[in-house]
Amino acid sequence: MTGASRGIGRAVAVAFAAGGDRVAIHHRDSAEAAEQLRAELPGTGHVVVRADLTDPAAIRVMVDRAAELLGGLDVLVNNAGTYGDRDDPHPIFGASYEQWQQRWRQVLETNLTGAGNVTWCAAQHLRERGGRIVNVSSRGAFRGEPHQPAYGASKAGLNALGQSLAVALAPYGIAVATVAPGFVATDMVAEYLSGEQGAAIRAQSPFDRVARPEEIAAAVHWLASPEAEWASGTIVDLNGASYLRS
C-alpha cells in the first residue's frame, strides 16, 4: 500500500490488518511514522518499504521487496499522492510559466506516472494468482480544481488508468476499482478544518461534515475483498453528496 504512513493510507492499513492481512507500509520520507504504524497494527508479519514514487527504478525495487517479504502480493492500494502546496496554488493566470511546469511535473509524476509504475510492477506478481488493485482518486477529478489543475488532471488520469486496467487485467483474475473521496479529516488538512475555511468546507456536504479516514478505508477494504470482483471498473464517490455527477 503506497502512502500508508498517515491519513487515509494509515486507516486503510489498519483496516486490512484488522481483517487478518499482512501489510506492506510504503513511505517516501516518513520512516518513523511508518515504523510506529507497523508496531501498532494488529497481527504480525507487517513490513515497511520505502521509495520515491517519482523514481521508476526505486519503485520496482520497492514492489519486489514487498512481494518478497510478504511471500507474494494479493492487493495493491495506490493511495500515495500529492496535492501540491495548498498555500502556493497554480491557477493558469496566477503562476509563472516556470511555476506552472514545475507543479505539473511534481504532481503528475507522483499521482499518475508513479501510480502507473507501481501498478505495472505489482501486476507482475498479481498475475500469478489474481488479486485486487484499488486506486484512491478524488472528487476533484470530476468537479475540477481551478486553483490546483494539475491535481484534478492527475486524478482524472488515475480514474482512466483504473478503468483501462479493469478490462485488461480481468482475464488474469485481477479486479481494479477506484474510490473518489471528497474532503477527508486527515492531519494534512487539520489547519484548514479548524480555521476560517472550516465551516465552509463542512457545509459542502448536506451532512455538514467531512469524511473520516476510516470511512474511506472501509470502502477500500470491501473493494479489495473476494466479494467485490463484480465492482471492477467502478469509481465509488465518497463525498457525502457534496458533489453529484450523472
Phi and psi in degrees as GROMACS dihedral restraints (atoms count N, CA, C in turn):
[ dihedral_restraints ]
;  ai    aj    ak    al  type     phi  dphi    fc
    3     4     5     6     1   -85.5    20    10
    4     5     6     7     1   150.2    20    10
    6     7     8     9     1    58.8    20    10
    7     8     9    10     1    47.3    20    10
    9    10    11    12     1   -98.1    20    10
   10    11    12    13     1     1.9    20    10
   12    13    14    15     1   -80.4    20    10
   13    14    15    16     1   -15.1    20    10
   15    16    17    18     1  -158.5    20    10
   16    17    18    19     1   173.5    20    10
   18    19    20    21     1    60.6    20    10
   19    20    21    22     1  -138.4    20    10
   21    22    23    24     1   -58.9    20    10
   22    23    24    25     1   -42.5    20    10
   24    25    26    27     1   -59.6    20    10
   25    26    27    28     1   -41.4    20    10
   27    28    29    30     1   -62.2    20    10
   28    29    30    31     1   -45.3    20    10
   30    31    32    33     1   -62.6    20    10
   31    32    33    34     1   -38.7    20    10
   33    34    35    36     1   -65.5    20    10
   34    35    36    37     1   -42.6    20    10
   36    37    38    39     1   -59.5    20    10
   37    38    39    40     1   -42.8    20    10
   39    40    41    42     1   -62.7    20    10
   40    41    42    43     1   -42.0    20    10
   42    43    44    45     1   -62.5    20    10
   43    44    45    46     1   -43.6    20    10
   45    46    47    48     1   -67.7    20    10
   46    47    48    49     1   -43.3    20    10
   48    49    50    51     1   -63.7    20    10
   49    50    51    52     1   -39.9    20    10
   51    52    53    54     1   -63.8    20    10
   52    53    54    55     1   -26.0    20    10
   54    55    56    57     1   -86.4    20    10
   55    56    57    58     1     4.2    20    10
   57    58    59    60     1    95.8    20    10
   58    59    60    61     1     6.5    20    10
   60    61    62    63     1   -88.7    20    10
   61    62    63    64     1   154.5    20    10
   63    64    65    66     1   -93.4    20    10
   64    65    66    67     1   139.6    20    10
   66    67    68    69     1  -121.8    20    10
   67    68    69    70     1   136.4    20    10
   69    70    71    72     1   -98.2    20    10
   70    71    72    73     1   115.9    20    10
   72    73    74    75     1   -94.1    20    10
   73    74    75    76     1   109.2    20    10
   75    76    77    78     1   -92.4    20    10
   76    77    78    79     1   144.5    20    10
   78    79    80    81     1  -147.2    20    10
   79    80    81    82     1   165.3    20    10
   81    82    83    84     1  -101.5    20    10
   82    83    84    85     1   -52.9    20    10
   84    85    86    87     1  -143.7    20    10
   85    86    87    88     1    34.3    20    10
   87    88    89    90     1  -123.4    20    10
   88    89    90    91     1    53.7    20    10
   90    91    92    93     1   -59.6    20    10
   91    92    93    94     1   -42.8    20    10
   93    94    95    96     1   -63.5    20    10
   94    95    96    97     1   -45.6    20    10
   96    97    98    99     1   -64.9    20    10
   97    98    99   100     1   -38.5    20    10
   99   100   101   102     1   -65.2    20    10
  100   101   102   103     1   -42.8    20    10
  102   103   104   105     1   -67.3    20    10
  103   104   105   106     1   -37.6    20    10
  105   106   107   108     1   -63.5    20    10
  106   107   108   109     1   -42.5    20    10
  108   109   110   111     1   -62.2    20    10
  109   110   111   112     1   -45.8    20    10
  111   112   113   114     1   -56.0    20    10
  112   113   114   115     1   -42.4    20    10
  114   115   116   117     1   -67.5    20    10
  115   116   117   118     1   -28.3    20    10
  117   118   119   120     1   -89.0    20    10
  118   119   120   121     1   -17.3    20    10
  120   121   122   123     1   -67.7    20    10
  121   122   123   124     1   140.4    20    10
  123   124   125   126     1   -66.8    20    10
  124   125   126   127     1   153.6    20    10
  126   127   128   129     1    84.7    20    10
  127   128   129   130     1  -174.8    20    10
  129   130   131   132     1  -131.2    20    10
  130   131   132   133     1   170.2    20    10
  132   133   134   135     1    86.2    20    10
  133   134   135   136     1     6.6    20    10
  135   136   137   138     1   -74.4    20    10
  136   137   138   139     1   148.6    20    10
  138   139   140   141     1  -133.4    20    10
  139   140   141   142     1   159.8    20    10
  141   142   143   144     1  -115.5    20    10
  142   143   144   145     1   132.0    20    10
  144   145   146   147     1  -131.5    20    10
  145   146   147   148     1   153.1    20    10
  147   148   149   150     1  -128.0    20    10
  148   149   150   151     1   143.3    20    10
  150   151   152   153     1  -167.8    20    10
  151   152   153   154     1   145.7    20    10
  153   154   155   156     1   -84.9    20    10
  154   155   156   157     1   117.4    20    10
  156   157   158   159     1   -73.1    20    10
  157   158   159   160     1    -1.5    20    10
  159   160   161   162     1   -90.8    20    10
  160   161   162   163     1     0.8    20    10
  162   163   164   165     1  -112.9    20    10
  163   164   165   166     1   101.2    20    10
  165   166   167   168     1   -57.8    20    10
  166   167   168   169     1   -38.4    20    10
  168   169   170   171     1   -66.1    20    10
  169   170   171   172     1   -40.9    20    10
  171   172   173   174     1   -65.5    20    10
  172   173   174   175     1   -36.0    20    10
  174   175   176   177     1   -60.7    20    10
  175   176   177   178     1   -46.4    20    10
  177   178   179   180     1   -63.9    20    10
  178   179   180   181     1   -40.9    20    10
  180   181   182   183     1   -62.5    20    10
  181   182   183   184     1   -43.7    20    10
  183   184   185   186     1   -63.0    20    10
  184   185   186   187     1   -47.1    20    10
  186   187   188   189     1   -66.1    20    10
  187   188   189   190     1   -44.4    20    10
  189   190   191   192     1   -63.7    20    10
  190   191   192   193     1   -35.9    20    10
  192   193   194   195     1   -66.7    20    10
  193   194   195   196     1   -42.4    20    10
  195   196   197   198     1   -60.8    20    10
  196   197   198   199     1   -43.7    20    10
  198   199   200   201     1   -63.4    20    10
  199   200   201   202     1   -39.3    20    10
  201   202   203   204     1   -64.5    20    10
  202   203   204   205     1   -46.4    20    10
  204   205   206   207     1   -69.5    20    10
  205   206   207   208     1   -32.3    20    10
  207   208   209   210     1   -92.1    20    10
  208   209   210   211     1    -7.1    20    10
  210   211   212   213     1    75.8    20    10
  211   212   213   214     1    32.5    20    10
  213   214   215   216     1   119.0    20    10
  214   215   216   217     1   172.4    20    10
  216   217   218   219     1  -124.5    20    10
  217   218   219   220     1   141.2    20    10
  219   220   221   222     1  -116.7    20    10
  220   221   222   223     1   -30.9    20    10
  222   223   224   225     1  -140.1    20    10
  223   224   225   226     1   137.3    20    10
  225   226   227   228     1  -117.1    20    10
  226   227   228   229     1   129.7    20    10
  228   229   230   231     1  -114.9    20    10
  229   230   231   232     1   112.4    20    10
  231   232   233   234     1   -87.1    20    10
  232   233   234   235     1    90.1    20    10
  234   235   236   237     1  -106.9    20    10
  235   236   237   238     1   -29.7    20    10
  237   238   239   240     1   -59.8    20    10
  238   239   240   241     1   139.8    20    10
  240   241   242   243     1  -171.3    20    10
  241   242   243   244     1   165.3    20    10
  243   244   245   246     1  -130.8    20    10
  244   245   246   247     1   138.3    20    10
  246   247   248   249     1   -88.2    20    10
  247   248   249   250     1   -16.6    20    10
  249   250   251   252     1    90.8    20    10
  250   251   252   253     1  -178.9    20    10
  252   253   254   255     1   -80.3    20    10
  253   254   255   256     1   113.1    20    10
  255   256   257   258     1   -61.5    20    10
  256   257   258   259     1   -25.9    20    10
  258   259   260   261     1   -88.5    20    10
  259   260   261   262     1    -0.1    20    10
  261   262   263   264     1  -137.8    20    10
  262   263   264   265     1    68.0    20    10
  264   265   266   267     1   -68.6    20    10
  265   266   267   268     1   171.1    20    10
  267   268   269   270     1  -134.6    20    10
  268   269   270   271     1    60.2    20    10
  270   271   272   273     1   -61.9    20    10
  271   272   273   274     1   153.4    20    10
  273   274   275   276     1   -63.2    20    10
  274   275   276   277     1   -28.3    20    10
  276   277   278   279     1  -103.7    20    10
  277   278   279   280     1    13.8    20    10
  279   280   281   282     1  -122.9    20    10
  280   281   282   283     1     5.5    20    10
  282   283   284   285     1  -129.2    20    10
  283   284   285   286     1   147.6    20    10
  285   286   287   288     1   -70.5    20    10
  286   287   288   289     1   163.9    20    10
  288   289   290   291     1   -60.5    20    10
  289   290   291   292     1   -38.3    20    10
  291   292   293   294     1   -66.6    20    10
  292   293   294   295     1   -43.1    20    10
  294   295   296   297     1   -63.4    20    10
  295   296   297   298     1   -41.4    20    10
  297   298   299   300     1   -57.2    20    10
  298   299   300   301     1   -50.4    20    10
  300   301   302   303     1   -63.4    20    10
  301   302   303   304     1   -42.5    20    10
  303   304   305   306     1   -61.4    20    10
  304   305   306   307     1   -44.5    20    10
  306   307   308   309     1   -67.3    20    10
  307   308   309   310     1   -39.3    20    10
  309   310   311   312     1   -63.0    20    10
  310   311   312   313     1   -42.0    20    10
  312   313   314   315     1   -62.0    20    10
  313   314   315   316     1   -48.1    20    10
  315   316   317   318     1   -59.3    20    10
  316   317   318   319     1   -48.7    20    10
  318   319   320   321     1   -75.5    20    10
  319   320   321   322     1   -46.3    20    10
  321   322   323   324     1   -68.8    20    10
  322   323   324   325     1   -34.5    20    10
  324   325   326   327     1   -63.1    20    10
  325   326   327   328     1   -33.5    20    10
  327   328   329   330     1   -86.6    20    10
  328   329   330   331     1   -54.2    20    10
  330   331   332   333     1   -73.9    20    10
  331   332   333   334     1   -30.9    20    10
  333   334   335   336     1  -117.1    20    10
  334   335   336   337     1   -59.8    20    10
  336   337   338   339     1   -63.6    20    10
  337   338   339   340     1   -42.7    20    10
  339   340   341   342     1   -61.6    20    10
  340   341   342   343     1   -46.3    20    10
  342   343   344   345     1   -62.3    20    10
  343   344   345   346     1   -39.6    20    10
  345   346   347   348     1   -62.8    20    10
  346   347   348   349     1   -40.2    20    10
  348   349   350   351     1   -69.0    20    10
  349   350   351   352     1   -40.6    20    10
  351   352   353   354     1   -60.4    20    10
  352   353   354   355     1   -41.5    20    10
  354   355   356   357     1   -64.0    20    10
  355   356   357   358     1   -43.8    20    10
  357   358   359   360     1   -58.5    20    10
  358   359   360   361     1   -47.5    20    10
  360   361   362   363     1   -64.5    20    10
  361   362   363   364     1   -43.2    20    10
  363   364   365   366     1   -67.9    20    10
  364   365   366   367     1   -36.1    20    10
  366   367   368   369     1   -61.9    20    10
  367   368   369   370     1   -28.9    20    10
  369   370   371   372     1   -63.4    20    10
  370   371   372   373     1   -28.6    20    10
  372   373   374   375     1   -89.5    20    10
  373   374   375   376     1   -39.2    20    10
  375   376   377   378     1   -65.1    20    10
  376   377   378   379     1   -29.7    20    10
  378   379   380   381     1   -65.5    20    10
  379   380   381   382     1   -17.1    20    10
  381   382   383   384     1   -67.7    20    10
  382   383   384   385     1   -32.6    20    10
  384   385   386   387     1  -145.7    20    10
  385   386   387   388     1    14.5    20    10
  387   388   389   390     1    77.8    20    10
  388   389   390   391     1   178.5    20    10
  390   391   392   393     1   161.4    20    10
  391   392   393   394     1  -158.0    20    10
  393   394   395   396     1  -136.3    20    10
  394   395   396   397     1   145.2    20    10
  396   397   398   399     1  -126.2    20    10
  397   398   399   400     1   126.7    20    10
  399   400   401   402     1  -124.0    20    10
  400   401   402   403     1   123.0    20    10
  402   403   404   405     1  -101.4    20    10
  403   404   405   406     1   140.6    20    10
  405   406   407   408     1  -102.0    20    10
  406   407   408   409     1   105.0    20    10
  408   409   410   411     1   -98.3    20    10
  409   410   411   412     1  -138.8    20    10
  411   412   413   414     1  -165.4    20    10
  412   413   414   415     1   149.8    20    10
  414   415   416   417     1   -54.0    20    10
  415   416   417   418     1   -31.0    20    10
  417   418   419   420     1   -62.4    20    10
  418   419   420   421     1   -19.7    20    10
  420   421   422   423     1   -66.3    20    10
  421   422   423   424     1   -24.2    20    10
  423   424   425   426     1  -105.0    20    10
  424   425   426   427     1   -42.8    20    10
  426   427   428   429     1   -87.2    20    10
  427   428   429   430     1   -13.5    20    10
  429   430   431   432     1    89.3    20    10
  430   431   432   433     1   156.7    20    10
  432   433   434   435     1  -131.6    20    10
  433   434   435   436     1    83.6    20    10
  435   436   437   438     1   -61.7    20    10
  436   437   438   439     1   -28.2    20    10
  438   439   440   441     1   -93.8    20    10
  439   440   441   442     1   -16.2    20    10
  441   442   443   444     1  -134.8    20    10
  442   443   444   445     1    63.9    20    10
  444   445   446   447     1   -62.6    20    10
  445   446   447   448     1   -29.7    20    10
  447   448   449   450     1   -64.0    20    10
  448   449   450   451     1   -36.0    20    10
  450   451   452   453     1   -65.2    20    10
  451   452   453   454     1   -50.3    20    10
  453   454   455   456     1   -58.4    20    10
  454   455   456   457     1   -42.0    20    10
  456   457   458   459     1   -66.4    20    10
  457   458   459   460     1   -39.0    20    10
  459   460   461   462     1   -64.8    20    10
  460   461   462   463     1   -38.0    20    10
  462   463   464   465     1   -75.2    20    10
  463   464   465   466     1   -34.0    20    10
  465   466   467   468     1   -62.9    20    10
  466   467   468   469     1   -39.7    20    10
  468   469   470   471     1   -64.4    20    10
  469   470   471   472     1   -38.0    20    10
  471   472   473   474     1   -64.5    20    10
  472   473   474   475     1   -38.1    20    10
  474   475   476   477     1   -59.6    20    10
  475   476   477   478     1   -46.3    20    10
  477   478   479   480     1   -65.3    20    10
  478   479   480   481     1   -38.8    20    10
  480   481   482   483     1   -59.3    20    10
  481   482   483   484     1   -46.5    20    10
  483   484   485   486     1   -61.7    20    10
  484   485   486   487     1   -41.6    20    10
  486   487   488   489     1   -71.6    20    10
  487   488   489   490     1   -35.3    20    10
  489   490   491   492     1   -63.1    20    10
  490   491   492   493     1   -44.2    20    10
  492   493   494   495     1   -76.2    20    10
  493   494   495   496     1   -23.6    20    10
  495   496   497   498     1   -59.0    20    10
  496   497   498   499     1   -37.9    20    10
  498   499   500   501     1   -76.4    20    10
  499   500   501   502     1   -44.5    20    10
  501   502   503   504     1   -67.4    20    10
  502   503   504   505     1   -33.3    20    10
  504   505   506   507     1   -99.7    20    10
  505   506   507   508     1   -10.0    20    10
  507   508   509   510     1   -55.4    20    10
  508   509   510   511     1   -41.0    20    10
  510   511   512   513     1   -61.2    20    10
  511   512   513   514     1   -16.4    20    10
  513   514   515   516     1   -99.7    20    10
  514   515   516   517     1     9.4    20    10
  516   517   518   519     1    75.3    20    10
  517   518   519   520     1    22.7    20    10
  519   520   521   522     1  -110.6    20    10
  520   521   522   523     1   118.6    20    10
  522   523   524   525     1   -97.6    20    10
  523   524   525   526     1   142.6    20    10
  525   526   527   528     1  -128.3    20    10
  526   527   528   529     1   125.7    20    10
  528   529   530   531     1  -139.6    20    10
  529   530   531   532     1   168.1    20    10
  531   532   533   534     1  -138.0    20    10
  532   533   534   535     1   142.7    20    10
  534   535   536   537     1  -112.2    20    10
  535   536   537   538     1   144.1    20    10
  537   538   539   540     1  -125.9    20    10
  538   539   540   541     1    85.8    20    10
  540   541   542   543     1   -74.2    20    10
  541   542   543   544     1   155.9    20    10
  543   544   545   546     1   -90.5    20    10
  544   545   546   547     1  -143.9    20    10
  546   547   548   549     1   -66.0    20    10
  547   548   549   550     1   134.5    20    10
  549   550   551   552     1  -126.8    20    10
  550   551   552   553     1   138.5    20    10
  552   553   554   555     1   -78.2    20    10
  553   554   555   556     1    82.5    20    10
  555   556   557   558     1  -110.8    20    10
  556   557   558   559     1   171.3    20    10
  558   559   560   561     1   -64.1    20    10
  559   560   561   562     1   -25.9    20    10
  561   562   563   564     1   -69.6    20    10
  562   563   564   565     1   -23.3    20    10
  564   565   566   567     1  -117.1    20    10
  565   566   567   568     1    11.1    20    10
  567   568   569   570     1   -57.8    20    10
  568   569   570   571     1   -40.0    20    10
  570   571   572   573     1   -66.5    20    10
  571   572   573   574     1   -32.4    20    10
  573   574   575   576     1   -71.6    20    10
  574   575   576   577     1   -39.1    20    10
  576   577   578   579     1   -71.6    20    10
  577   578   579   580     1   -27.9    20    10
  579   580   581   582     1   -93.1    20    10
  580   581   582   583     1    -8.4    20    10
  582   583   584   585     1   -95.0    20    10
  583   584   585   586     1  -161.8    20    10
  585   586   587   588     1   -62.6    20    10
  586   587   588   589     1   -29.0    20    10
  588   589   590   591     1   -82.2    20    10
  589   590   591   592     1   -10.6    20    10
  591   592   593   594     1   -57.5    20    10
  592   593   594   595     1   -47.8    20    10
  594   595   596   597     1   -62.3    20    10
  595   596   597   598     1   -41.2    20    10
  597   598   599   600     1   -66.8    20    10
  598   599   600   601     1   -38.3    20    10
  600   601   602   603     1   -64.6    20    10
  601   602   603   604     1   -44.9    20    10
  603   604   605   606     1   -65.0    20    10
  604   605   606   607     1   -35.0    20    10
  606   607   608   609     1   -71.0    20    10
  607   608   609   610     1   -10.4    20    10
  609   610   611   612     1   -61.8    20    10
  610   611   612   613     1   -27.6    20    10
  612   613   614   615     1  -102.7    20    10
  613   614   615   616     1   140.5    20    10
  615   616   617   618     1   -65.2    20    10
  616   617   618   619     1   -12.9    20    10
  618   619   620   621     1   -80.4    20    10
  619   620   621   622     1    -8.1    20    10
  621   622   623   624     1    56.6    20    10
  622   623   624   625     1    45.7    20    10
  624   625   626   627     1  -159.9    20    10
  625   626   627   628     1   175.8    20    10
  627   628   629   630     1  -112.3    20    10
  628   629   630   631     1   172.0    20    10
  630   631   632   633     1   -73.3    20    10
  631   632   633   634     1   153.3    20    10
  633   634   635   636     1   -91.8    20    10
  634   635   636   637     1   144.0    20    10
  636   637   638   639     1   -53.5    20    10
  637   638   639   640     1   -33.9    20    10
  639   640   641   642     1   -65.0    20    10
  640   641   642   643     1   -28.1    20    10
  642   643   644   645     1   -70.3    20    10
  643   644   645   646     1   -38.4    20    10
  645   646   647   648     1   -68.0    20    10
  646   647   648   649     1   -41.8    20    10
  648   649   650   651     1   -61.4    20    10
  649   650   651   652     1   -37.8    20    10
  651   652   653   654     1   -62.7    20    10
  652   653   654   655     1   -39.8    20    10
  654   655   656   657     1   -68.2    20    10
  655   656   657   658     1   -43.0    20    10
  657   658   659   660     1   -60.3    20    10
  658   659   660   661     1   -44.5    20    10
  660   661   662   663     1   -61.8    20    10
  661   662   663   664     1   -41.2    20    10
  663   664   665   666     1   -66.8    20    10
  664   665   666   667     1   -43.7    20    10
  666   667   668   669     1   -63.0    20    10
  667   668   669   670     1   -22.5    20    10
  669   670   671   672     1   -88.5    20    10
  670   671   672   673     1    -2.0    20    10
  672   673   674   675     1   -83.1    20    10
  673   674   675   676     1   161.3    20    10
  675   676   677   678     1   -59.8    20    10
  676   677   678   679     1   -30.3    20    10
  678   679   680   681     1   -72.5    20    10
  679   680   681   682     1   -12.5    20    10
  681   682   683   684     1  -100.0    20    10
  682   683   684   685     1    13.5    20    10
  684   685   686   687     1   -56.8    20    10
  685   686   687   688     1   -38.0    20    10
  687   688   689   690     1   -74.4    20    10
  688   689   690   691     1    -5.1    20    10
  690   691   692   693     1   -89.4    20    10
  691   692   693   694     1     4.0    20    10
  693   694   695   696     1   -57.8    20    10
  694   695   696   697     1   135.1    20    10
  696   697   698   699     1    93.0    20    10
  697   698   699   700     1    -9.8    20    10
  699   700   701   702     1   -81.6    20    10
  700   701   702   703     1   156.8    20    10
  702   703   704   705     1  -123.0    20    10
  703   704   705   706     1   114.6    20    10
  705   706   707   708     1   -95.0    20    10
  706   707   708   709     1   117.3    20    10
  708   709   710   711     1   -76.9    20    10
  709   710   711   712     1   126.8    20    10
  711   712   713   714     1  -127.4    20    10
  712   713   714   715     1    69.7    20    10
  714   715   716   717     1  -131.2    20    10
  715   716   717   718     1    16.2    20    10
  717   718   719   720     1    58.4    20    10
  718   719   720   721     1    36.2    20    10
  720   721   722   723     1    60.7    20    10
  721   722   723   724     1    24.8    20    10
  723   724   725   726     1   -80.2    20    10
  724   725   726   727     1   -17.7    20    10
  726   727   728   729     1  -149.1    20    10
  727   728   729   730     1   120.1    20    10
  729   730   731   732     1  -110.3    20    10
  730   731   732   733     1   133.5    20    10
  732   733   734   735     1  -125.9    20    10
  733   734   735   736     1   153.9    20    10
